[in-house]
């Protein structure tokens, strides 16, 4: 079985999330979780640069799981289906 390599991406959503949640602390916590290869904070994860970052990390880090904490799963789900590489 392939070893889990998880990327965790926590969105600030401007101040919508970051105004309530200490996003930096969430990312710091995520980095210590088992099988988390990379954890990042980004201002607008659904933006083109935010999506590009995930795609590049998938390739560079060999990620086979991605967790995105953002304002709405509808936005991230549709983006993930069209912009991130498919993995088995």
OpenMM code with the backbone's topology and positions (N, CA, C; nanometers):
from openmm import Vec3, app, unit

residues = "UNK UNK UNK UNK UNK UNK UNK UNK UNK UNK UNK UNK UNK UNK UNK UNK UNK UNK UNK UNK UNK UNK UNK UNK UNK UNK UNK UNK UNK UNK UNK UNK UNK UNK UNK UNK UNK UNK UNK UNK UNK UNK UNK UNK UNK UNK UNK UNK UNK UNK UNK UNK UNK UNK UNK UNK UNK UNK UNK UNK UNK UNK UNK UNK UNK UNK UNK UNK UNK UNK UNK UNK UNK UNK UNK UNK UNK UNK UNK UNK UNK UNK UNK UNK UNK UNK UNK UNK".split()
positions = [
    Vec3(0.0839, -0.1179, 0.0000),
    Vec3(0.0000, 0.0000, 0.0000),
    Vec3(0.0886, 0.1245, 0.0000),
    Vec3(0.0494, 0.2224, -0.0775),
    Vec3(0.1229, 0.3470, -0.0892),
    Vec3(0.1158, 0.4269, 0.0417),
    Vec3(0.2314, 0.4819, 0.0815),
    Vec3(0.2355, 0.5631, 0.2031),
    Vec3(0.1546, 0.6910, 0.1813),
    Vec3(0.0771, 0.7283, 0.2825),
    Vec3(-0.0008, 0.8519, 0.2732),
    Vec3(0.0913, 0.9727, 0.2757),
    Vec3(0.0649, 1.0645, 0.1838),
    Vec3(0.1341, 1.1932, 0.1785),
    Vec3(0.0248, 1.2983, 0.1653),
    Vec3(-0.0017, 1.3652, 0.2752),
    Vec3(-0.1156, 1.4560, 0.2830),
    Vec3(-0.0689, 1.6004, 0.2772),
    Vec3(-0.1385, 1.6797, 0.1966),
    Vec3(-0.1192, 1.8235, 0.1940),
    Vec3(-0.2404, 1.8895, 0.2578),
    Vec3(-0.2165, 1.9819, 0.3491),
    Vec3(-0.3247, 2.0531, 0.4170),
    Vec3(-0.3143, 2.2009, 0.3805),
    Vec3(-0.4243, 2.2555, 0.3324),
    Vec3(-0.4284, 2.3950, 0.2878),
    Vec3(-0.5422, 2.4652, 0.3607),
    Vec3(-0.5066, 2.5677, 0.4360),
    Vec3(-0.6054, 2.6401, 0.5146),
    Vec3(-0.6172, 2.7809, 0.4583),
    Vec3(-0.7375, 2.8160, 0.4192),
    Vec3(-0.7642, 2.9444, 0.3543),
    Vec3(-0.8031, 3.0505, 0.4574),
    Vec3(-0.7458, 3.1688, 0.4418),
    Vec3(-0.7858, 3.2827, 0.5244),
    Vec3(-0.9212, 3.3367, 0.4799),
    Vec3(-0.9510, 3.3209, 0.3505),
    Vec3(-1.0706, 3.3781, 0.2897),
    Vec3(-1.0778, 3.5276, 0.3234),
    Vec3(-0.9668, 3.5955, 0.2950),
    Vec3(-0.9565, 3.7353, 0.3354),
    Vec3(-0.9593, 3.7407, 0.4863),
    Vec3(-1.0627, 3.8047, 0.5399),
    Vec3(-1.0785, 3.8044, 0.6861),
    Vec3(-1.1999, 3.7221, 0.7291),
    Vec3(-1.2703, 3.6644, 0.6318),
    Vec3(-1.3892, 3.5858, 0.6664),
    Vec3(-1.3564, 3.4715, 0.7620),
    Vec3(-1.2514, 3.3982, 0.7331),
    Vec3(-1.2098, 3.2896, 0.8217),
    Vec3(-1.1043, 3.3410, 0.9189),
    Vec3(-1.0040, 3.4101, 0.8662),
    Vec3(-0.8925, 3.4560, 0.9490),
    Vec3(-0.9363, 3.5550, 1.0571),
    Vec3(-1.0502, 3.6196, 1.0393),
    Vec3(-1.1004, 3.7104, 1.1412),
    Vec3(-1.1557, 3.6381, 1.2626),
    Vec3(-1.1816, 3.5076, 1.2487),
    Vec3(-1.2390, 3.4279, 1.3575),
    Vec3(-1.1442, 3.3182, 1.4046),
    Vec3(-1.0739, 3.2585, 1.3101),
    Vec3(-0.9876, 3.1430, 1.3383),
    Vec3(-0.8415, 3.1859, 1.3289),
    Vec3(-0.7606, 3.1393, 1.4216),
    Vec3(-0.6168, 3.1630, 1.4129),
    Vec3(-0.5604, 3.0623, 1.3138),
    Vec3(-0.5617, 3.1007, 1.1873),
    Vec3(-0.5246, 3.0102, 1.0792),
    Vec3(-0.3802, 2.9621, 1.0935),
    Vec3(-0.2922, 3.0498, 1.1341),
    Vec3(-0.1528, 3.0103, 1.1536),
    Vec3(-0.1371, 2.8972, 1.2541),
    Vec3(-0.2141, 2.9022, 1.3603),
    Vec3(-0.2096, 2.7958, 1.4617),
    Vec3(-0.2678, 2.6654, 1.4073),
    Vec3(-0.3713, 2.6747, 1.3249),
    Vec3(-0.4292, 2.5546, 1.2637),
    Vec3(-0.3255, 2.4878, 1.1730),
    Vec3(-0.2560, 2.5684, 1.0941),
    Vec3(-0.1528, 2.5153, 1.0044),
    Vec3(-0.0392, 2.4539, 1.0861),
    Vec3(0.0023, 2.5219, 1.1898),
    Vec3(0.1089, 2.4710, 1.2769),
    Vec3(0.0690, 2.3356, 1.3363),
    Vec3(-0.0552, 2.3240, 1.3816),
    Vec3(-0.1065, 2.1982, 1.4357),
    Vec3(-0.1078, 2.0894, 1.3278),
    Vec3(-0.1552, 2.1251, 1.2089),
    Vec3(-0.1650, 2.0277, 1.0997),
    Vec3(-0.0282, 1.9713, 1.0622),
    Vec3(0.0735, 2.0534, 1.0691),
    Vec3(0.2095, 2.0077, 1.0343),
    Vec3(0.2576, 1.8948, 1.1249),
    Vec3(0.2037, 1.8863, 1.2440),
    Vec3(0.2451, 1.7838, 1.3399),
    Vec3(0.1637, 1.6549, 1.3286),
    Vec3(0.0605, 1.6546, 1.2470),
    Vec3(-0.0248, 1.5361, 1.2331),
    Vec3(0.0457, 1.4274, 1.1524),
    Vec3(0.0145, 1.3012, 1.1807),
    Vec3(0.0760, 1.1918, 1.1058),
    Vec3(0.0462, 1.2025, 0.9562),
    Vec3(0.1458, 1.1722, 0.8766),
    Vec3(0.1358, 1.1636, 0.7304),
    Vec3(0.1163, 1.2978, 0.6605),
    Vec3(0.1199, 1.4083, 0.7338),
    Vec3(0.1091, 1.5401, 0.6699),
    Vec3(0.2480, 1.5779, 0.6196),
    Vec3(0.2586, 1.5891, 0.4886),
    Vec3(0.3842, 1.6224, 0.4234),
    Vec3(0.4049, 1.7727, 0.4176),
    Vec3(0.2967, 1.8447, 0.3963),
    Vec3(0.3033, 1.9898, 0.3849),
    Vec3(0.1727, 2.0491, 0.4347),
    Vec3(0.1822, 2.1632, 0.5003),
    Vec3(0.0634, 2.2370, 0.5441),
    Vec3(0.0904, 2.3846, 0.5182),
    Vec3(-0.0079, 2.4506, 0.4563),
    Vec3(0.0098, 2.5898, 0.4177),
    Vec3(-0.1136, 2.6733, 0.4470),
    Vec3(-0.0885, 2.8003, 0.4660),
    Vec3(-0.1941, 2.9011, 0.4786),
    Vec3(-0.1892, 2.9866, 0.3527),
    Vec3(-0.3066, 3.0218, 0.3014),
    Vec3(-0.3100, 3.1099, 0.1844),
    Vec3(-0.4311, 3.2009, 0.1955),
    Vec3(-0.4161, 3.3234, 0.1489),
    Vec3(-0.5210, 3.4240, 0.1657),
    Vec3(-0.6513, 3.3867, 0.0943),
    Vec3(-0.6414, 3.3441, -0.0307),
    Vec3(-0.7598, 3.3039, -0.1082),
    Vec3(-0.7282, 3.1740, -0.1814),
    Vec3(-0.7571, 3.0623, -0.1185),
    Vec3(-0.7224, 2.9320, -0.1742),
    Vec3(-0.7918, 2.9034, -0.3069),
    Vec3(-0.9087, 2.9607, -0.3291),
    Vec3(-0.9822, 2.9338, -0.4530),
    Vec3(-0.9310, 3.0176, -0.5706),
    Vec3(-0.8394, 3.1105, -0.5455),
    Vec3(-0.7852, 3.1930, -0.6531),
    Vec3(-0.6928, 3.1098, -0.7424),
    Vec3(-0.6640, 3.1616, -0.8600),
    Vec3(-0.5736, 3.0900, -0.9503),
    Vec3(-0.4379, 3.0613, -0.8857),
    Vec3(-0.3739, 3.1597, -0.8202),
    Vec3(-0.2459, 3.1283, -0.7551),
    Vec3(-0.2597, 3.0240, -0.6430),
    Vec3(-0.3686, 3.0282, -0.5691),
    Vec3(-0.3906, 2.9291, -0.4637),
    Vec3(-0.4063, 2.7891, -0.5199),
    Vec3(-0.4806, 2.7767, -0.6281),
    Vec3(-0.4991, 2.6475, -0.6929),
    Vec3(-0.3691, 2.5985, -0.7556),
    Vec3(-0.2938, 2.6914, -0.8136),
    Vec3(-0.1648, 2.6563, -0.8740),
    Vec3(-0.0696, 2.6017, -0.7667),
    Vec3(-0.0702, 2.6637, -0.6494),
    Vec3(0.0145, 2.6184, -0.5395),
    Vec3(-0.0160, 2.4729, -0.5047),
    Vec3(-0.1432, 2.4389, -0.4935),
    Vec3(-0.1806, 2.3015, -0.4608),
    Vec3(-0.1333, 2.2060, -0.5703),
    Vec3(-0.1591, 2.2417, -0.6941),
    Vec3(-0.1206, 2.1566, -0.8064),
    Vec3(0.0303, 2.1336, -0.8081),
    Vec3(0.1066, 2.2393, -0.7857),
    Vec3(0.2526, 2.2266, -0.7841),
    Vec3(0.2995, 2.1412, -0.6673),
    Vec3(0.2353, 2.1568, -0.5513),
    Vec3(0.2728, 2.0764, -0.4352),
    Vec3(0.2403, 1.9287, -0.4569),
    Vec3(0.1295, 1.8999, -0.5217),
    Vec3(0.0939, 1.7609, -0.5509),
    Vec3(0.2057, 1.6953, -0.6304),
    Vec3(0.2527, 1.7653, -0.7309),
    Vec3(0.3601, 1.7108, -0.8148),
    Vec3(0.4938, 1.7069, -0.7406),
    Vec3(0.5326, 1.8188, -0.6802),
    Vec3(0.6645, 1.8290, -0.6170),
    Vec3(0.6785, 1.7411, -0.4933),
    Vec3(0.5725, 1.7314, -0.4137),
    Vec3(0.5778, 1.6563, -0.2884),
    Vec3(0.5243, 1.5135, -0.3010),
    Vec3(0.4668, 1.4812, -0.4173),
    Vec3(0.4094, 1.3480, -0.4365),
    Vec3(0.2868, 1.3240, -0.3501),
    Vec3(0.2080, 1.4292, -0.3291),
    Vec3(0.0898, 1.4167, -0.2436),
    Vec3(-0.0117, 1.3209, -0.3049),
    Vec3(-0.0729, 1.2395, -0.2206),
    Vec3(-0.1811, 1.1524, -0.2675),
    Vec3(-0.3123, 1.1768, -0.1920),
    Vec3(-0.3120, 1.2769, -0.1040),
    Vec3(-0.4322, 1.3229, -0.0354),
    Vec3(-0.4195, 1.4735, -0.0163),
    Vec3(-0.5306, 1.5441, -0.0289),
    Vec3(-0.5320, 1.6889, -0.0087),
    Vec3(-0.6522, 1.7242, 0.0786),
    Vec3(-0.6262, 1.8053, 0.1796),
    Vec3(-0.7317, 1.8567, 0.2672),
    Vec3(-0.7320, 2.0077, 0.2501),
    Vec3(-0.8484, 2.0630, 0.2158),
    Vec3(-0.8609, 2.2078, 0.2003),
    Vec3(-0.9652, 2.2572, 0.2993),
    Vec3(-0.9223, 2.3443, 0.3874),
    Vec3(-1.0142, 2.4082, 0.4817),
    Vec3(-1.0426, 2.5467, 0.4255),
    Vec3(-1.1641, 2.5650, 0.3783),
    Vec3(-1.1985, 2.6909, 0.3120),
    Vec3(-1.3438, 2.7264, 0.3429),
    Vec3(-1.3896, 2.8340, 0.2828),
    Vec3(-1.5218, 2.8856, 0.3158),
    Vec3(-1.6356, 2.7981, 0.2646),
    Vec3(-1.6192, 2.7338, 0.1509),
    Vec3(-1.7276, 2.6520, 0.0976),
    Vec3(-1.6745, 2.5330, 0.0194),
    Vec3(-1.7224, 2.4138, 0.0488),
    Vec3(-1.6768, 2.2978, -0.0265),
    Vec3(-1.7215, 2.3016, -0.1728),
    Vec3(-1.8289, 2.3710, -0.2025),
    Vec3(-1.8764, 2.3776, -0.3408),
    Vec3(-1.7716, 2.4416, -0.4312),
    Vec3(-1.7109, 2.5475, -0.3848),
    Vec3(-1.6070, 2.6152, -0.4616),
    Vec3(-1.4852, 2.5252, -0.4777),
    Vec3(-1.4337, 2.4742, -0.3686),
    Vec3(-1.3119, 2.3947, -0.3726),
    Vec3(-1.3342, 2.2638, -0.4456),
    Vec3(-1.4481, 2.2007, -0.4271),
    Vec3(-1.4754, 2.0734, -0.4934),
    Vec3(-1.4729, 2.0887, -0.6449),
    Vec3(-1.5389, 2.1904, -0.6965),
    Vec3(-1.5415, 2.2078, -0.8417),
    Vec3(-1.4035, 2.2423, -0.8948),
    Vec3(-1.3284, 2.3221, -0.8211),
    Vec3(-1.1927, 2.3558, -0.8643),
    Vec3(-1.1027, 2.2338, -0.8624),
    Vec3(-1.1145, 2.1521, -0.7591),
    Vec3(-1.0279, 2.0348, -0.7487),
    Vec3(-1.0526, 1.9377, -0.8632),
    Vec3(-1.1729, 1.9272, -0.9077),
    Vec3(-1.2047, 1.8340, -1.0157),
    Vec3(-1.1506, 1.8795, -1.1511),
    Vec3(-1.1304, 2.0090, -1.1677),
    Vec3(-1.0860, 2.0594, -1.2966),
    Vec3(-0.9387, 2.1003, -1.2992),
    Vec3(-0.8782, 2.1266, -1.1837),
    Vec3(-0.7438, 2.1824, -1.1848),
    Vec3(-0.6358, 2.0954, -1.1241),
    Vec3(-0.6707, 1.9995, -1.0422),
    Vec3(-0.5685, 1.9190, -0.9777),
    Vec3(-0.5496, 1.7904, -1.0554),
    Vec3(-0.4262, 1.7414, -1.0617),
    Vec3(-0.4023, 1.6160, -1.1363),
    Vec3(-0.4712, 1.4983, -1.0695),
    Vec3(-0.5147, 1.4055, -1.1510),
    Vec3(-0.5791, 1.2850, -1.1006),
    Vec3(-0.4728, 1.1890, -1.0493),
    Vec3(-0.5025, 1.1224, -0.9398),
    Vec3(-0.4119, 1.0227, -0.8819),
    Vec3(-0.4932, 0.8973, -0.8574),
    Vec3(-0.4659, 0.7917, -0.9334),
    Vec3(-0.5271, 0.6608, -0.9145),
    Vec3(-0.6517, 0.6674, -0.8446),
] * unit.nanometer
topology = app.Topology()
chain = topology.addChain("A")
for resn in residues:
    res = topology.addResidue(resn, chain)
    for name in ("N", "CA", "C"):
        topology.addAtom(name, app.Element.getBySymbol(name[0]), res)
